Amino acid sequence: MRGRPVRELAVRTALLLAGLAIAHLGVSLFLESELGSDPFNVFIQGLSRGLPWPAWMSHGRVHLLVSLVIMAVLLVVARSYVRVGTVLCMALGGPIIDLWTAAVLDPLLPEEMALPLRVAMLAAGCVVLAFGMTVVIRSELGVGPNDLVALSISELNHLPFGPVRVAVDVCFALLGFLLGGVVGVGTIICAFLVGPFAQLFLPVSGRICNFFVKKFGTEHSVPRGD
C-alpha cells in the first residue's frame, strides 16, 4: 500500500468491501442451508467447546482471538500479507453475515426447506463465497484469517492457491472435529470446493479489479476541463 495515491486506495477499499459483502452472502447461504458450518468456524466451535474458556468468552470472541493470533504469527512469517483489509475482514465479517441472514435471507426463505433446496443453497454459497474471497484478495489490501494462512503458504512456497486452500480448510475442519466441533456434509463440500472455485475465479477477479483501479483509481481517469 505504501506510495499508492489516495484515489487508488479508495477504489481498492471499495473493492475490498464489495468482495466482503459478496463472500459473506456466500457464507450466509451456506449457513442457512443447515448442512454444516464452514471449516474455519468448525475449528472455532471446537476450540470454544474443547478448551476451558471463561464464561464471557463467546464463540465470536474466540473467533476474534484466534484471528488476532493468526495475524500476529503471520505478521512475523509473511508480514506483507497482513494489512488493513485483514482487520476489516475480522471486524466486518460477523455483522455482514448477520445482515444478509436476518435482513435478507430469513424473510425470503421458507421455515421448512426441502433437501434439494438446501443442497442448491450450499452449492451457490460455495461459488459466491469463492468469488467474493478472490475479489478481496485482488483488492491487495488484505484477506480474512483462513485465507491469510492459505495465501501466505501458497506465495511463500510457490504453490497454486486452490489446492493449498483445500488443505488449510481440511486441517481446520479436522482440528475442530477432534476438539468437539460439528462437521456436516456441507463442511466437507465447502472444504473441497471453495479452493478450486477460488483458483478458477482469481484471474477473472484480477481483471475486474484492474479495470476499476484503472478506470477510477488514477488521476488521469477524471476528465479535466479546458
N, C-alpha and C positions, 0 to 999 in steps of 0.2 A: 504493500500500500504506500510505502514511502515514496514521495516525489510525484504522486499522481495528482492531477488537478482536481479541484473541488467538484466540478461538474461530472467528471468521470466517477468519482467516489459516490456521488449522489445517485447516478444511474446504477452502479453496481449494488448499492444498498437497496434500491428499489427492486432489482432483480433477485437479490437475496430474500427479501420479504415476500416477493411473489412465489419464489421457489418454496419457501417455508409454508405458505398458505396452501400450495398445491400438494406438497408432501404430506402435510398433516390432514388434508382432506383424505388422502390415501390411508393414513393411519386410522382416521375415524371410520372410514368404510370397513377397514379391516377389523377394528374392534366391534363395530356394530354387527358384523356377521356372527359374532359369538362363537367362532370356531378356534379360538386360541389367541393369546397375546403375541405381540412381536418379540423376537428373540431378546432384544436388549431389556425389555420390560419383564420378561420371564426371569432374567438374571437379577433385576432389581427386586422382583417379587420373592425370589429365592433368598436373597440377602435379607430382605425385610422379615421373612419368616424364620430363616435358619440361624440368625445371629441374635444375641440378647440385647437388642436396642432399648433405649429408654422409651417410655410410653409416648413421649412427644415426637419421636422420630417416625413420621408417617412415610408412606410409600414415596410421595413426592419429595420429601426431604432427603430420603435415602438416595433417590434418583439424582438430586442436585449434588449431594455429597460425592457420589461415585463419579459424576460428570466432572466435578472440580478436581478430583484425584487423577482421573484420566488426563485432563488438561495439564495438570502440574507435571505429570510424568512425561507426557509428550512434548511439553514446552522445553524440557531438557533434551529429550532424544531427537525431536524433529520440530524445532521451535518455529520454523517458517509456516507451519500449518495451523498454529493456534492464533487466531485473530479475533477481531471484534465480532465477526459473524458467528463464531463458535459460542460466544457469550449470548448473543441474540437468540441462537438456536435453543440454548438452555432456558433462557428467560421467557421466550415466547411460545415454545412448543406446547406446553400444557394448556395455556389459555386459548391457543388456536384450535387445539383438539376439542376443548370444551365448547368453543363457539360453533364449530362445524357440527358437533354431536347434538348439543342441546338446542341450538337455534335453527339448524337447517335439517339435519337428518332425522332426528326424533319426530318432528311434526310430519315428515313426509312418509316415513316407513310404517308399515302396519306393526302392531304389537306382536303378532304371531307370524313369523316368516317361514315359508317352506324351505326345505334344504336346498333346492336348486337356486333360489334367490340368494341364500346365504353364501353358497359357493361362488355365484356370479359377483357378489359384493366383494368377496375375498380376492378373487382374481382381478377385479377392477382396482381394488385398493392397492394390490401389489404393483400394478402398472403405474398408477397415479403417484404412488409413493416413490417409485424408482425415478420417474421423470422429474418430479419436484426436487428430489435429492440431487439430481445431476445439475439442475439449474442453480441450486445453492452452491454446489462445488464450482461450477463455471463462473459464478459471480466473483470468485477469487477472494472473498472476504472471510471465509471460514466455513466449517461444517459442524454437524452435530457430533456428539461424543463417539458413538459407534462407527460412524462414517469417518471420523478423525482417525480412529485406530486403523481401519482398513486402508484409508488413503495414505497414511504415513508408512505402513508396511509395504504397500504397493509401490510408492515412489522411492523409498529407501532401498528396496531390493529389486527394483526394475521388473516388477511383476504386473500382469494385467489386473485391473481393478476388480472386474466381475468375480473371478474365482477367489480372490482374497476376501471380498465382501462376504461371499458364501461361507468361507472358512471361519471368519470372525463371527458371523451370526450363529453358525453351528456351535462354536465354542461358548458363546454367551448363553444359548439355549441349553446346552448340556450342563454347564456350570449351574445355571438357575434351577434346572430339574434336580440335580444332585443335592442342591441346598433346600429344595422343597417347593420350587415354583411349579406352576401348572403349565404343561406343554400340551397343546391341542394340535389337531391336524393342520390348522391354519398357521401355527408356528413353524411347522416343518415346511409347508408350502412357501411361506414368506421367506424363510431362510434360504431356500434353494432357488427362488425366482427373482428376488429383488436384485441380487448381484448381477446375474446375466442381463436382466432388463436394463439395469443402470449402465452396464457396458455397452449395450445397444444404443441407449439414449445419449451417452456422453458426447459423441460427435455432433448430433443434432442440437443439443443444448448449447454446445460451444458456438455453433453458427448463430443461434438465436441471440445469445449474449453478446457476441461480437457485433452483430447487426445493431443492437440497441446502444451499445457503447459508442460505435462509430457514428450512429445517427444523432444521438442526443448527448453523448458524453464528451465531445470535443468542441473546442472553441469555434472552429470553422463551421459547425453544424448549425449555428444561429445566423440567419441571414442579416447582413449589415446594410443599413440604409446608405444612400449616397451622401 
